[in-house]
Amino acid sequence: MSTTTIERSTGSAPSAGRHRVTVREADDRHGRFEILLPDGATLPASRTPLLAAARYLLSEGVNPSAVVEMRHASRPDVVAAFGKVGALAKLDVREDQTSGPRFCRWRPPPQDRA
């Protein structure tokens, strides 16, 4: 099973911490990644697992200044990408026929908007 695992590490400062996301391609192999939480729960598959994990962590009350880092399961010793939870949670990736992938502002799906 292809998964993404979030490990919460506690640092000396309770207000900020470091969170590790390990990424593997989902079984459907369409550029999507499943996210498996330490308690065994899963989040919906995502094309942007680091950004989705940051939004999840933020919703769980993690300090926006905490760092989330992404590693590939095949290379767990290498940090592939990282950033502050609050900054990453605000981002999404969009692509259209005239331009390649680019970061943009994240907007919740219409059913999630209040």
N, C-alpha and C positions, 0 to 999 in steps of 0.2 A: 504494500500500500504506500502510495506517495503522500507525504505529510509535511506540514510545517509545525514545528514545536516552539512554543514560547516558554522560556525558562525565566523565572523571576529571581534575580539575585539581590540580596540585601546588602547594601553598603553601610558604611559608618554613618552616613547622613540619611535620616529617614525621609527627608523631603525629595531626594532624587536618588535614582538607582539606575541599574543597567539591566536591560532585558534582551535576551538572545532569541532570535527567530532562525530556525533551521528550515531550509526550503528544499522541497523535492517536487518534481513535476507530477501533476495529478494523473490518474489513470487514463483520463480521456485525451491526454497529450495535446491539448489545444491551447497551450500557453497558460493554462490555469494551474493554480496551486492550492491544495487543501491546507487548512490550518488546524492542527491538532493542539489543544490546550493541555497543560500538565495534568489536569483532572480527568482527562480522557474525552472531554467534550470537543466538538469540532465547530468551526465557523464555516460559513459557505465558501466554496472554492472561489479564488480570486485571481485575476491576471496581475494584480499588484499586491502581493501578500505582505510586503513590508508596510505599505500604506494602510492596508486593511488591519493589520496587527496593531499599528499605532492608533487607529481609530478605536479599536476594541480596548486597548490599554487605557486610553483617555476616558472612555466611557466607564471603565472600572475604577476610576479615581486615581490613576497613576499621575504623578506630577508631570506636567507638560515639559519640564526641563530635564526629565529623565531621558536617558539614551536608549534607543532600541537598535540592535545590530542584527544584520542578516548574514547567515552563513549557509553554504550549500552542504547538503548531507554528504556529498562525495568529498568535500574538502572542509571538514569541521574546524580545522585549525586556521582557516583564512576568513577574515571578515570581508564579505563582498560589498556591503553597503551599510551605512549607519546614519543616524541623525537623531534629533530631539523629537520626542513623541509628539509634542504640541505642533511643531512645524510640519512633520510628516503627515499628521492627521488632517491637515488642511489641503493636502495635495491629491490630485488624481492625474492620470495619464490619458490623453486623448490623441487620436490619430484619425486622419481622414484621407481621401484619395489624392489630395494635393500636397499634403505635408506629412512628414514622418511623426513618430511619437514625440509628444512634448508634455511637460508638466503644465497643469492648469489648476484652478481652484476647484476643490471637491464640493459637490453639491449632493445632498442626500437624494435618494430616489423619490419620485413624487409621492408614493404611498407612505414614506417616512417623514415627509414635511408636515409640520403642524400649522 
